[in-house]
Amino acid sequence: MMDGRALRSVADKPGMPAFLPALTLEHCALLVESRASEEHTLNSQCDTIMSALSAFEIPEQVAFTTDSGTVATLWGIRKGMFPAVGAVREAGTTVIIEDVAFPVERLAAGVRELQALFTEFQYNEAIIFGHALEGNLHFVFTQGFESQAEVTRYGKFMDAVAQLVAVKYEGSLKAEHGTGRNMAPYVELEWGADAYQLMQRIKSLFDPKGLLNPGVIINDNPDAHITHLKPMPKADDLVDRCIECGFCEAVCPARTLSLSPRQRIVLYRELSRLEREGSTDKHAELQKAFDYLGVDTCAATGLCAERCPVGINTGDLIKKVRIAKYQRFVPIARWTANHFDTVTTLTRVGCPPTARCNLFSVKKPWAACSIASVNSPRAKHRRGMKASPAPTLTKPLLLKRAEPNRLFTSLPVPVAIWATKSAVKINAH
Ligand code: SF4
């Protein structure tokens, strides 16, 4: 089941059925899937479903089909809803998804009253979708936690939802997903004092020191859902839409080395928050960790964007950070690239004669070799090949003039800087 706002949230997405934009907020849609092992059984089931729906006005419909393309399009409507809300939310807000159940025979009335609560508390972007056959609804809305007024609005809305679902409709505040901190203050409301005390006793028997998932499900704080809230501060347009769902993590090649894309964004947000707050020491400490974990070890492949429901490419953010970080070296790198003849001449002047060079290379074996020669002993060593037995400093510098220019202009800034520094170092000898 998808309500009118849910349908509207995906109406302009590519691949959606053409009739979606014409529907109003009063419409809702059912996506019905039926399965059977025999074709005639399947057809008979579909007929039964259609005759059950015949009492309702159906403005648009797609006939039952076994065509996999059409089936994928129809499921695409449903699957695009959660990210659609995430993509349009205001920067600095969080996407919240809840999971309640009404008795099936009162589901329609429950949906109407839930929609009325959205209006009352001004969650105008809130959408509802769910599994009508089980009376299970998910509703998605966005919420900022940066001001007390917003936290209060949220707290009152959740109180009203709990009263509506658990008390008025005697439904369930958690249906297919587990109870977390958000619903912990309402477990007693739903189950009653006796059942709740029993739960507390069972929990303390198995976990007398309160080590297991503290504060989740069993929590004596009636404001547990509005305390210790994690802010979602604005950080950069490239990643502000991130809902921290973690879908991108599995494909990140650096996730086992340092951080996943989600973790990079979380740290970057925290850095922005600390900077705005003026917490200089904490910011400096975190920045130091982020330089390696977040910036230097990101492969910037963009694979994360392929999994991200809101299309974020964390690599784009990291490239932007890298450019800012190394900006001050750009003039040196550019000068080096534009005057490479001078650089190589100066470097050659600084090279000791070959005889001394071998001696010298014992102490500083690959200083020059590593500038540009892919066959330098160091480069070979890195590639697991056997290094040349008698490396010299002069040989790798006898590059054709065209090569170093091509090499240096194609290098990212920091590598060019490193090479420039090496060249200067050699020249000093
Ligand atoms: S960047 Fe990762 S965590 Fe953030 S919304 Fe995209 S998939 Fe989810």
Residues whose N, C-alpha, C, O or C-beta is under 5 A from the ligand:
A	BS01	SF4	R241 C242 I243 E244 C245 G246 F247 C248 R262 R307 C308 P309 I312
